[in-house]
Amino acid sequence: MTTTTPLDLTSSVAEVARVVTAVPEDQLTAPTPCADTSVAALLDHLHGLAVGLRLAAEKRSTGAPSPSADALPADWRTRIPRELDELADAWRDPAAWEGTAEPGGVALPAAWAGRVALNEVVVHGWDLAVATGRAYAPDPAAVRACTAYGREFAAAVPEARDSIYGPEVPVPADAPELDQLLGLTGRDPGWRPVG
């Protein structure tokens, strides 16, 4: 696994926060591309990953809570965007990218954990957007960085990749980079909610 220069998560968290604030209450029970995960559970996952990966940037260990629709905070519409901003702020510090970080209690090179943070934001942002019928326009540089991360992750630790994502979904070589990233992370770029 290669190290990387610090990445800026600012535009990525802003795009996901925009999608979060547009989710209507009546879509909280809708399905998402993540197996057996409702929109509410996905929002709770965004809440948890924003906090956990911020703590990792701050070199504070955190657990790995299971996302649950029942655990979604009542103030999710304002809390998650704030937590996403705090996540980006934490990874803006060059020291966050040095040494070791422990997202979910797993010790990783901090530069790798920062890439995990960006990937989680970008990919789950798409999950939420497509599940709720919202437009999604992630930063192309962030998508490229996540695609490179996905390929390195699959090559370096395929068993870990397989435990996190579903089977890779083939996409054409000339498909948009976001579609390639989605395929790498076990998502069908053409997925849409039924009905």
C-alpha positions, 0 to 999 in steps of 0.5 A, a space after each residue: 500500500 502506497 502512502 499519499 499526500 494529504 487529500 482535501 475532503 472539503 468538496 466531497 463532504 459538501 456534496 454529501 451534506 447537500 444530499 443529506 439535507 435534501 432527504 425527505 422523511 418519507 424516504 427514510 425506509 427506502 432501500 439503498 444499494 447497500 444490502 439490507 440497508 435502509 436510507 435511515 440506516 445509511 444516514 446513521 452509517 454516515 453519522 458514525 463514519 464521520 465521527 469515527 474517521 474524524 477521531 482517527 485523524 485526531 489519533 484517537 481510537 474508536 469502535 466500529 458501531 453497526 449502523 441502525 435505522 433505530 439509532 439515527 439521531 433525531 437531529 440528523 439533518 443538521 448533525 450529519 453535515 456538521 460532522 462531515 465538515 468536522 471530518 474534513 477539517 480534521 483531515 486538513 491537518 497535515 499531522 493527521 496523515 502521519 504515523 498511525 490511525 485506528 479507524 474502527 479500532 484497526 491500526 492503519 498507516 494514517 495516510 491510508 486511513 485518510 484515503 478510507 475516509 474519502 472513499 467512504 464519503 464519496 461512495 456512500 454519498 452516491 448510495 444515498 443520492 441514488 437511493 433518494 433520487 438526488 443528483 450527485 456530482 462528486 469532485 472528479 479528483 476525489 473520484 480518481 483518488 478513490 478509484 486508485 485507492 480501490 484498486 490498491 486495496 483490492 490488490 494488496 488485501 483482497 480478503 479484506 476487500 471482499 469482507 467489506 464490499 460485494 463482488 466487483 461489478 464489471 463496467 466498461 473500460 471507457 465508463 465514467 470514472 465514478 462508474 468504475 469506482 462503483 464497480 470496484 466497490 461492488 455497486 451496479 452503477 445502474 442501480 435504482 430503487 424499485 418503483 
